[in-house]
C-alpha cells in the first residue's frame, strides 16, 4: 500500500510510484472519482491541442473561422 500525509492546507504529495504509474508530469491535471468509500485518481485526458484561450468562444467555431485561422 502506498500512502501520503495531508497538510494543514489540505495538500499532499503524490508518491513517486503513483506519478510513474500514471505518467504524471508537472502541470498535468488530475481527475478524482468517488466510488463508495474509495477515490479513483486518474490523469485527465488532454486533447493534444495547445492551450487555446479562444476555445470557449463558440461563436468563433465555424468551419470558415477554422479555415481562416488555421495558419496562425
PDB file of N, CA, C and O in Angstrom, chain B, residues numbered from 101:
ATOM      1  N   UNK B 101       0.846  -1.178   0.000  1.00  0.00           N
ATOM      2  CA  UNK B 101       0.000   0.000   0.000  1.00  0.00           C
ATOM      3  C   UNK B 101       0.892   1.241   0.000  1.00  0.00           C
ATOM      4  O   UNK B 101       1.902   1.295   0.701  1.00  0.00           O
ATOM      5  N   UNK B 102       0.507   2.223  -0.786  1.00  0.00           N
ATOM      6  CA  UNK B 102       1.226   3.493  -0.887  1.00  0.00           C
ATOM      7  C   UNK B 102       0.407   4.541  -0.154  1.00  0.00           C
ATOM      8  O   UNK B 102      -0.814   4.590  -0.303  1.00  0.00           O
ATOM      9  N   UNK B 103       1.069   5.381   0.639  1.00  0.00           N
ATOM     10  CA  UNK B 103       0.338   6.398   1.384  1.00  0.00           C
ATOM     11  C   UNK B 103       1.091   7.724   1.369  1.00  0.00           C
ATOM     12  O   UNK B 103       2.278   7.780   1.046  1.00  0.00           O
ATOM     13  N   UNK B 104       0.375   8.787   1.727  1.00  0.00           N
ATOM     14  CA  UNK B 104       0.971  10.112   1.891  1.00  0.00           C
ATOM     15  C   UNK B 104       0.164  10.844   2.949  1.00  0.00           C
ATOM     16  O   UNK B 104      -0.949  10.436   3.283  1.00  0.00           O
ATOM     17  N   UNK B 105       0.722  11.920   3.472  1.00  0.00           N
ATOM     18  CA  UNK B 105       0.046  12.692   4.522  1.00  0.00           C
ATOM     19  C   UNK B 105      -0.601  13.933   3.940  1.00  0.00           C
ATOM     20  O   UNK B 105      -0.155  14.473   2.928  1.00  0.00           O
ATOM     21  N   UNK B 106      -1.656  14.371   4.595  1.00  0.00           N
ATOM     22  CA  UNK B 106      -2.358  15.581   4.233  1.00  0.00           C
ATOM     23  C   UNK B 106      -1.842  16.717   5.108  1.00  0.00           C
ATOM     24  O   UNK B 106      -1.738  16.564   6.325  1.00  0.00           O
ATOM     25  N   UNK B 107      -1.516  17.860   4.494  1.00  0.00           N
ATOM     26  CA  UNK B 107      -1.034  19.002   5.255  1.00  0.00           C
ATOM     27  C   UNK B 107      -2.211  19.773   5.848  1.00  0.00           C
ATOM     28  O   UNK B 107      -3.370  19.462   5.570  1.00  0.00           O
ATOM     29  N   UNK B 108      -1.911  20.766   6.654  1.00  0.00           N
ATOM     30  CA  UNK B 108      -2.958  21.596   7.250  1.00  0.00           C
ATOM     31  C   UNK B 108      -3.706  22.405   6.194  1.00  0.00           C
ATOM     32  O   UNK B 108      -4.807  22.892   6.450  1.00  0.00           O
ATOM     33  N   UNK B 109      -3.113  22.549   5.005  1.00  0.00           N
ATOM     34  CA  UNK B 109      -3.766  23.266   3.908  1.00  0.00           C
ATOM     35  C   UNK B 109      -4.435  22.301   2.923  1.00  0.00           C
ATOM     36  O   UNK B 109      -4.740  22.674   1.790  1.00  0.00           O
ATOM     37  N   UNK B 110      -4.658  21.068   3.362  1.00  0.00           N
ATOM     38  CA  UNK B 110      -5.315  20.033   2.551  1.00  0.00           C
ATOM     39  C   UNK B 110      -4.532  19.680   1.290  1.00  0.00           C
ATOM     40  O   UNK B 110      -5.118  19.361   0.256  1.00  0.00           O
ATOM     41  N   UNK B 111      -3.215  19.740   1.382  1.00  0.00           N
ATOM     42  CA  UNK B 111      -2.352  19.383   0.257  1.00  0.00           C
ATOM     43  C   UNK B 111      -1.616  18.092   0.577  1.00  0.00           C
ATOM     44  O   UNK B 111      -1.408  17.747   1.740  1.00  0.00           O
ATOM     45  N   UNK B 112      -1.229  17.388  -0.474  1.00  0.00           N
ATOM     46  CA  UNK B 112      -0.440  16.181  -0.305  1.00  0.00           C
ATOM     47  C   UNK B 112       0.521  16.051  -1.482  1.00  0.00           C
ATOM     48  O   UNK B 112       0.314  16.658  -2.532  1.00  0.00           O
ATOM     49  N   UNK B 113       1.555  15.268  -1.301  1.00  0.00           N
ATOM     50  CA  UNK B 113       2.470  14.956  -2.390  1.00  0.00           C
ATOM     51  C   UNK B 113       2.046  13.616  -2.965  1.00  0.00           C
ATOM     52  O   UNK B 113       1.833  12.655  -2.226  1.00  0.00           O
ATOM     53  N   UNK B 114       1.924  13.554  -4.276  1.00  0.00           N
ATOM     54  CA  UNK B 114       1.592  12.285  -4.909  1.00  0.00           C
ATOM     55  C   UNK B 114       2.860  11.450  -4.913  1.00  0.00           C
ATOM     56  O   UNK B 114       3.868  11.861  -5.487  1.00  0.00           O
ATOM     57  N   UNK B 115       2.824  10.281  -4.281  1.00  0.00           N
ATOM     58  CA  UNK B 115       4.034   9.463  -4.180  1.00  0.00           C
ATOM     59  C   UNK B 115       4.609   9.100  -5.553  1.00  0.00           C
ATOM     60  O   UNK B 115       3.878   8.946  -6.531  1.00  0.00           O
ATOM     61  N   UNK B 116       5.913   8.972  -5.595  1.00  0.00           N
ATOM     62  CA  UNK B 116       6.626   8.714  -6.837  1.00  0.00           C
ATOM     63  C   UNK B 116       6.113   7.479  -7.583  1.00  0.00           C
ATOM     64  O   UNK B 116       5.977   7.554  -8.804  1.00  0.00           O
ATOM     65  N   UNK B 117       5.823   6.360  -6.940  1.00  0.00           N
ATOM     66  CA  UNK B 117       5.308   5.212  -7.702  1.00  0.00           C
ATOM     67  C   UNK B 117       3.969   5.509  -8.396  1.00  0.00           C
ATOM     68  O   UNK B 117       3.693   4.967  -9.466  1.00  0.00           O
ATOM     69  N   UNK B 118       3.153   6.354  -7.798  1.00  0.00           N
ATOM     70  CA  UNK B 118       1.876   6.735  -8.411  1.00  0.00           C
ATOM     71  C   UNK B 118       2.135   7.650  -9.599  1.00  0.00           C
ATOM     72  O   UNK B 118       1.517   7.485 -10.651  1.00  0.00           O
ATOM     73  N   UNK B 119       3.051   8.623  -9.446  1.00  0.00           N
ATOM     74  CA  UNK B 119       3.385   9.529 -10.552  1.00  0.00           C
ATOM     75  C   UNK B 119       3.917   8.754 -11.743  1.00  0.00           C
ATOM     76  O   UNK B 119       3.582   9.061 -12.887  1.00  0.00           O
ATOM     77  N   UNK B 120       4.748   7.747 -11.481  1.00  0.00           N
ATOM     78  CA  UNK B 120       5.309   6.925 -12.560  1.00  0.00           C
ATOM     79  C   UNK B 120       4.203   6.106 -13.223  1.00  0.00           C
ATOM     80  O   UNK B 120       4.121   6.050 -14.450  1.00  0.00           O
ATOM     81  N   UNK B 121       3.359   5.476 -12.418  1.00  0.00           N
ATOM     82  CA  UNK B 121       2.301   4.623 -12.964  1.00  0.00           C
ATOM     83  C   UNK B 121       1.333   5.408 -13.845  1.00  0.00           C
ATOM     84  O   UNK B 121       0.860   4.895 -14.859  1.00  0.00           O
ATOM     85  N   UNK B 122       1.037   6.657 -13.459  1.00  0.00           N
ATOM     86  CA  UNK B 122       0.118   7.491 -14.234  1.00  0.00           C
ATOM     87  C   UNK B 122       0.829   8.354 -15.273  1.00  0.00           C
ATOM     88  O   UNK B 122       0.192   9.086 -16.032  1.00  0.00           O
ATOM     89  N   UNK B 123       2.166   8.256 -15.294  1.00  0.00           N
ATOM     90  CA  UNK B 123       2.994   9.075 -16.197  1.00  0.00           C
ATOM     91  C   UNK B 123       2.685  10.561 -16.019  1.00  0.00           C
ATOM     92  O   UNK B 123       2.478  11.290 -16.989  1.00  0.00           O
ATOM     93  N   UNK B 124       2.658  10.990 -14.759  1.00  0.00           N
ATOM     94  CA  UNK B 124       2.345  12.387 -14.438  1.00  0.00           C
ATOM     95  C   UNK B 124       3.574  13.265 -14.596  1.00  0.00           C
ATOM     96  O   UNK B 124       4.695  12.865 -14.281  1.00  0.00           O
ATOM     97  N   UNK B 125       3.338  14.461 -15.085  1.00  0.00           N
ATOM     98  CA  UNK B 125       4.385  15.473 -15.219  1.00  0.00           C
ATOM     99  C   UNK B 125       3.864  16.774 -14.626  1.00  0.00           C
ATOM    100  O   UNK B 125       2.652  16.950 -14.503  1.00  0.00           O
ATOM    101  N   UNK B 126       4.758  17.689 -14.256  1.00  0.00           N
ATOM    102  CA  UNK B 126       4.304  18.971 -13.719  1.00  0.00           C
ATOM    103  C   UNK B 126       3.315  19.645 -14.673  1.00  0.00           C
ATOM    104  O   UNK B 126       3.546  19.703 -15.881  1.00  0.00           O
ATOM    105  N   UNK B 127       2.229  20.145 -14.125  1.00  0.00           N
ATOM    106  CA  UNK B 127       1.210  20.811 -14.927  1.00  0.00           C
ATOM    107  C   UNK B 127       0.074  19.904 -15.365  1.00  0.00           C
ATOM    108  O   UNK B 127      -0.953  20.396 -15.833  1.00  0.00           O
ATOM    109  N   UNK B 128       0.231  18.581 -15.227  1.00  0.00           N
ATOM    110  CA  UNK B 128      -0.850  17.669 -15.594  1.00  0.00           C
ATOM    111  C   UNK B 128      -2.048  17.887 -14.681  1.00  0.00           C
ATOM    112  O   UNK B 128      -1.899  18.226 -13.507  1.00  0.00           O
ATOM    113  N   UNK B 129      -3.223  17.690 -15.231  1.00  0.00           N
ATOM    114  CA  UNK B 129      -4.442  17.789 -14.442  1.00  0.00           C
ATOM    115  C   UNK B 129      -4.859  16.401 -14.004  1.00  0.00           C
ATOM    116  O   UNK B 129      -4.632  15.415 -14.705  1.00  0.00           O
ATOM    117  N   UNK B 130      -5.476  16.339 -12.825  1.00  0.00           N
ATOM    118  CA  UNK B 130      -5.924  15.072 -12.259  1.00  0.00           C
ATOM    119  C   UNK B 130      -7.435  15.046 -12.169  1.00  0.00           C
ATOM    120  O   UNK B 130      -8.080  16.086 -12.037  1.00  0.00           O
ATOM    121  N   UNK B 131      -7.991  13.853 -12.239  1.00  0.00           N
ATOM    122  CA  UNK B 131      -9.427  13.647 -12.097  1.00  0.00           C
ATOM    123  C   UNK B 131      -9.645  12.756 -10.883  1.00  0.00           C
ATOM    124  O   UNK B 131      -9.003  11.715 -10.739  1.00  0.00           O
ATOM    125  N   UNK B 132     -10.558  13.175 -10.011  1.00  0.00           N
ATOM    126  CA  UNK B 132     -10.906  12.396  -8.826  1.00  0.00           C
ATOM    127  C   UNK B 132     -12.326  11.880  -8.996  1.00  0.00           C
ATOM    128  O   UNK B 132     -13.241  12.647  -9.293  1.00  0.00           O
ATOM    129  N   UNK B 133     -12.506  10.584  -8.809  1.00  0.00           N
ATOM    130  CA  UNK B 133     -13.835   9.986  -8.875  1.00  0.00           C
ATOM    131  C   UNK B 133     -14.088   9.266  -7.559  1.00  0.00           C
ATOM    132  O   UNK B 133     -13.292   8.425  -7.141  1.00  0.00           O
ATOM    133  N   UNK B 134     -15.190   9.594  -6.913  1.00  0.00           N
ATOM    134  CA  UNK B 134     -15.528   8.957  -5.644  1.00  0.00           C
ATOM    135  C   UNK B 134     -16.521   7.831  -5.923  1.00  0.00           C
ATOM    136  O   UNK B 134     -17.599   8.050  -6.476  1.00  0.00           O
ATOM    137  N   UNK B 135     -16.131   6.628  -5.529  1.00  0.00           N
ATOM    138  CA  UNK B 135     -16.977   5.450  -5.696  1.00  0.00           C
ATOM    139  C   UNK B 135     -17.061   4.767  -4.343  1.00  0.00           C
ATOM    140  O   UNK B 135     -16.059   4.271  -3.827  1.00  0.00           O
ATOM    141  N   UNK B 136     -18.260   4.741  -3.767  1.00  0.00           N
ATOM    142  CA  UNK B 136     -18.458   4.213  -2.416  1.00  0.00           C
ATOM    143  C   UNK B 136     -17.528   4.959  -1.465  1.00  0.00           C
ATOM    144  O   UNK B 136     -17.629   6.180  -1.350  1.00  0.00           O
ATOM    145  N   UNK B 137     -16.643   4.272  -0.796  1.00  0.00           N
ATOM    146  CA  UNK B 137     -15.715   4.901   0.149  1.00  0.00           C
ATOM    147  C   UNK B 137     -14.301   4.979  -0.420  1.00  0.00           C
ATOM    148  O   UNK B 137     -13.335   5.065   0.338  1.00  0.00           O
ATOM    149  N   UNK B 138     -14.168   4.948  -1.747  1.00  0.00           N
ATOM    150  CA  UNK B 138     -12.853   4.979  -2.396  1.00  0.00           C
ATOM    151  C   UNK B 138     -12.764   6.148  -3.371  1.00  0.00           C
ATOM    152  O   UNK B 138     -13.770   6.624  -3.898  1.00  0.00           O
ATOM    153  N   UNK B 139     -11.541   6.591  -3.593  1.00  0.00           N
ATOM    154  CA  UNK B 139     -11.299   7.644  -4.576  1.00  0.00           C
ATOM    155  C   UNK B 139     -10.416   7.061  -5.672  1.00  0.00           C
ATOM    156  O   UNK B 139      -9.383   6.450  -5.401  1.00  0.00           O
ATOM    157  N   UNK B 140     -10.842   7.260  -6.909  1.00  0.00           N
ATOM    158  CA  UNK B 140     -10.057   6.812  -8.053  1.00  0.00           C
ATOM    159  C   UNK B 140      -9.385   8.038  -8.645  1.00  0.00           C
ATOM    160  O   UNK B 140     -10.050   8.998  -9.035  1.00  0.00           O
ATOM    161  N   UNK B 141      -8.063   7.998  -8.709  1.00  0.00           N
ATOM    162  CA  UNK B 141      -7.265   9.116  -9.211  1.00  0.00           C
ATOM    163  C   UNK B 141      -6.741   8.749 -10.589  1.00  0.00           C
ATOM    164  O   UNK B 141      -6.091   7.717 -10.752  1.00  0.00           O
ATOM    165  N   UNK B 142      -7.017   9.584 -11.578  1.00  0.00           N
ATOM    166  CA  UNK B 142      -6.508   9.362 -12.929  1.00  0.00           C
ATOM    167  C   UNK B 142      -5.987  10.673 -13.496  1.00  0.00           C
ATOM    168  O   UNK B 142      -6.367  11.756 -13.052  1.00  0.00           O
ATOM    169  N   UNK B 143      -5.122  10.555 -14.470  1.00  0.00           N
ATOM    170  CA  UNK B 143      -4.635  11.739 -15.177  1.00  0.00           C
ATOM    171  C   UNK B 143      -5.723  12.163 -16.156  1.00  0.00           C
ATOM    172  O   UNK B 143      -6.278  11.327 -16.868  1.00  0.00           O
ATOM    173  N   UNK B 144      -6.029  13.449 -16.194  1.00  0.00           N
ATOM    174  CA  UNK B 144      -7.055  13.955 -17.109  1.00  0.00           C
ATOM    175  C   UNK B 144      -6.577  13.779 -18.539  1.00  0.00           C
ATOM    176  O   UNK B 144      -5.395  13.930 -18.846  1.00  0.00           O
ATOM    177  N   UNK B 145      -7.508  13.461 -19.387  1.00  0.00           N
ATOM    178  CA  UNK B 145      -7.173  13.330 -20.805  1.00  0.00           C
ATOM    179  C   UNK B 145      -6.900  14.706 -21.379  1.00  0.00           C
ATOM    180  O   UNK B 145      -7.571  15.680 -21.036  1.00  0.00           O
ATOM    181  N   UNK B 146      -5.923  14.777 -22.244  1.00  0.00           N
ATOM    182  CA  UNK B 146      -5.640  16.034 -22.925  1.00  0.00           C
ATOM    183  C   UNK B 146      -6.067  15.883 -24.370  1.00  0.00           C
ATOM    184  O   UNK B 146      -6.009  14.790 -24.932  1.00  0.00           O
ATOM    185  N   UNK B 147      -6.485  16.953 -24.953  1.00  0.00           N
ATOM    186  CA  UNK B 147      -6.972  16.911 -26.326  1.00  0.00           C
ATOM    187  C   UNK B 147      -5.839  16.893 -27.334  1.00  0.00           C
ATOM    188  O   UNK B 147      -6.071  16.686 -28.525  1.00  0.00           O
ATOM    189  N   UNK B 148      -4.602  17.110 -26.865  1.00  0.00           N
ATOM    190  CA  UNK B 148      -3.488  17.153 -27.797  1.00  0.00           C
ATOM    191  C   UNK B 148      -3.304  18.523 -28.434  1.00  0.00           C
ATOM    192  O   UNK B 148      -2.305  18.770 -29.111  1.00  0.00           O
ATOM    193  N   UNK B 149      -4.259  19.405 -28.218  1.00  0.00           N
ATOM    194  CA  UNK B 149      -4.158  20.755 -28.772  1.00  0.00           C
ATOM    195  C   UNK B 149      -3.405  21.646 -27.797  1.00  0.00           C
ATOM    196  O   UNK B 149      -3.397  21.413 -26.588  1.00  0.00           O
ATOM    197  N   UNK B 150      -2.776  22.666 -28.349  1.00  0.00           N
ATOM    198  CA  UNK B 150      -2.143  23.667 -27.495  1.00  0.00           C
ATOM    199  C   UNK B 150      -3.230  24.398 -26.722  1.00  0.00           C
ATOM    200  O   UNK B 150      -4.381  24.446 -27.157  1.00  0.00           O
ATOM    201  N   UNK B 151      -2.875  24.957 -25.600  1.00  0.00           N
ATOM    202  CA  UNK B 151      -3.859  25.693 -24.811  1.00  0.00           C
ATOM    203  C   UNK B 151      -4.388  26.841 -25.654  1.00  0.00           C
ATOM    204  O   UNK B 151      -3.627  27.712 -26.075  1.00  0.00           O
ATOM    205  N   UNK B 152      -5.672  26.843 -25.896  1.00  0.00           N
ATOM    206  CA  UNK B 152      -6.319  27.826 -26.763  1.00  0.00           C
ATOM    207  C   UNK B 152      -7.263  28.686 -25.938  1.00  0.00           C
ATOM    208  O   UNK B 152      -8.325  28.211 -25.536  1.00  0.00           O
ATOM    209  N   UNK B 153      -6.903  29.951 -25.672  1.00  0.00           N
ATOM    210  CA  UNK B 153      -7.762  30.800 -24.848  1.00  0.00           C
ATOM    211  C   UNK B 153      -9.097  31.126 -25.513  1.00  0.00           C
ATOM    212  O   UNK B 153     -10.010  31.606 -24.841  1.00  0.00           O
ATOM    213  N   UNK B 154      -9.234  30.878 -26.818  1.00  0.00           N
ATOM    214  CA  UNK B 154     -10.460  31.203 -27.533  1.00  0.00           C
ATOM    215  C   UNK B 154     -11.406  30.011 -27.676  1.00  0.00           C
ATOM    216  O   UNK B 154     -12.468  30.146 -28.284  1.00  0.00           O
ATOM    217  N   UNK B 155     -11.043  28.842 -27.126  1.00  0.00           N
ATOM    218  CA  UNK B 155     -11.881  27.656 -27.319  1.00  0.00           C
ATOM    219  C   UNK B 155     -13.250  27.778 -26.654  1.00  0.00           C
ATOM    220  O   UNK B 155     -14.162  27.019 -26.984  1.00  0.00           O
ATOM    221  N   UNK B 156     -13.408  28.717 -25.726  1.00  0.00           N
ATOM    222  CA  UNK B 156     -14.714  28.883 -25.083  1.00  0.00           C
ATOM    223  C   UNK B 156     -15.638  29.819 -25.857  1.00  0.00           C
ATOM    224  O   UNK B 156     -16.816  29.938 -25.520  1.00  0.00           O
ATOM    225  N   UNK B 157     -15.124  30.480 -26.882  1.00  0.00           N
ATOM    226  CA  UNK B 157     -15.948  31.373 -27.691  1.00  0.00           C
ATOM    227  C   UNK B 157     -16.588  30.570 -28.818  1.00  0.00           C
ATOM    228  O   UNK B 157     -16.020  30.447 -29.903  1.00  0.00           O
ATOM    229  N   UNK B 158     -17.768  30.027 -28.554  1.00  0.00           N
ATOM    230  CA  UNK B 158     -18.422  29.145 -29.511  1.00  0.00           C
ATOM    231  C   UNK B 158     -18.831  29.869 -30.794  1.00  0.00           C
ATOM    232  O   UNK B 158     -18.976  29.243 -31.844  1.00  0.00           O
ATOM    233  N   UNK B 159     -19.014  31.179 -30.710  1.00  0.00           N
ATOM    234  CA  UNK B 159     -19.401  31.913 -31.909  1.00  0.00           C
ATOM    235  C   UNK B 159     -18.276  31.963 -32.940  1.00  0.00           C
ATOM    236  O   UNK B 159     -18.504  32.337 -34.090  1.00  0.00           O
ATOM    237  N   UNK B 160     -17.057  31.587 -32.530  1.00  0.00           N
ATOM    238  CA  UNK B 160     -15.930  31.562 -33.454  1.00  0.00           C
ATOM    239  C   UNK B 160     -15.567  30.140 -33.848  1.00  0.00           C
ATOM    240  O   UNK B 160     -14.424  29.873 -34.219  1.00  0.00           O
ATOM    241  N   UNK B 161     -16.514  29.237 -33.773  1.00  0.00           N
ATOM    242  CA  UNK B 161     -16.180  27.845 -34.031  1.00  0.00           C
ATOM    243  C   UNK B 161     -16.763  27.334 -35.344  1.00  0.00           C
ATOM    244  O   UNK B 161     -17.056  26.146 -35.477  1.00  0.00           O
ATOM    245  N   UNK B 162     -16.930  28.227 -36.308  1.00  0.00           N
ATOM    246  CA  UNK B 162     -17.446  27.783 -37.599  1.00  0.00           C
ATOM    247  C   UNK B 162     -16.300  27.220 -38.444  1.00  0.00           C
ATOM    248  O   UNK B 162     -15.124  27.448 -38.160  1.00  0.00           O
ATOM    249  N   UNK B 163     -16.667  26.500 -39.461  1.00  0.00           N
ATOM    250  CA  UNK B 163     -15.665  25.938 -40.366  1.00  0.00           C
ATOM    251  C   UNK B 163     -14.884  27.051 -41.066  1.00  0.00           C
ATOM    252  O   UNK B 163     -13.682  26.914 -41.298  1.00  0.00           O
ATOM    253  N   UNK B 164     -15.557  28.146 -41.401  1.00  0.00           N
ATOM    254  CA  UNK B 164     -14.893  29.282 -42.053  1.00  0.00           C
ATOM    255  C   UNK B 164     -13.833  29.887 -41.135  1.00  0.00           C
ATOM    256  O   UNK B 164     -12.749  30.250 -41.593  1.00  0.00           O
ATOM    257  N   UNK B 165     -14.141  29.998 -39.849  1.00  0.00           N
ATOM    258  CA  UNK B 165     -13.164  30.527 -38.891  1.00  0.00           C
ATOM    259  C   UNK B 165     -11.962  29.599 -38.762  1.00  0.00           C
ATOM    260  O   UNK B 165     -10.820  30.058 -38.739  1.00  0.00           O
ATOM    261  N   UNK B 166     -12.212  28.304 -38.679  1.00  0.00           N
ATOM    262  CA  UNK B 166     -11.118  27.341 -38.563  1.00  0.00           C
ATOM    263  C   UNK B 166     -10.198  27.427 -39.770  1.00  0.00           C
ATOM    264  O   UNK B 166      -8.977  27.350 -39.635  1.00  0.00           O
ATOM    265  N   UNK B 167     -10.784  27.587 -40.947  1.00  0.00           N
ATOM    266  CA  UNK B 167     -10.002  27.692 -42.180  1.00  0.00           C
ATOM    267  C   UNK B 167      -9.216  28.999 -42.209  1.00  0.00           C
ATOM    268  O   UNK B 167      -8.047  29.013 -42.595  1.00  0.00           O
ATOM    269  N   UNK B 168      -9.856  30.102 -41.800  1.00  0.00           N
ATOM    270  CA  UNK B 168      -9.213  31.408 -41.837  1.00  0.00           C
ATOM    271  C   UNK B 168      -8.042  31.517 -40.875  1.00  0.00           C
ATOM    272  O   UNK B 168      -7.052  32.184 -41.173  1.00  0.00           O
ATOM    273  N   UNK B 169      -8.150  30.864 -39.723  1.00  0.00           N
ATOM    274  CA  UNK B 169      -7.113  30.990 -38.700  1.00  0.00           C
ATOM    275  C   UNK B 169      -6.210  29.769 -38.609  1.00  0.00           C
ATOM    276  O   UNK B 169      -5.426  29.665 -37.665  1.00  0.00           O
ATOM    277  N   UNK B 170      -6.292  28.852 -39.548  1.00  0.00           N
ATOM    278  CA  UNK B 170      -5.535  27.605 -39.497  1.00  0.00           C
ATOM    279  C   UNK B 170      -4.025  27.817 -39.510  1.00  0.00           C
ATOM    280  O   UNK B 170      -3.290  27.017 -38.931  1.00  0.00           O
ATOM    281  N   UNK B 171      -3.558  28.855 -40.146  1.00  0.00           N
ATOM    282  CA  UNK B 171      -2.119  29.086 -40.276  1.00  0.00           C
ATOM    283  C   UNK B 171      -1.514  29.856 -39.114  1.00  0.00           C
ATOM    284  O   UNK B 171      -0.300  30.055 -39.084  1.00  0.00           O
ATOM    285  N   UNK B 172      -2.311  30.289 -38.168  1.00  0.00           N
ATOM    286  CA  UNK B 172      -1.780  31.074 -37.029  1.00  0.00           C
ATOM    287  C   UNK B 172      -1.052  30.235 -36.046  1.00  0.00           C
ATOM    288  O   UNK B 172      -0.553  30.749 -35.044  1.00  0.00           O
TER     289      UNK B 172
END
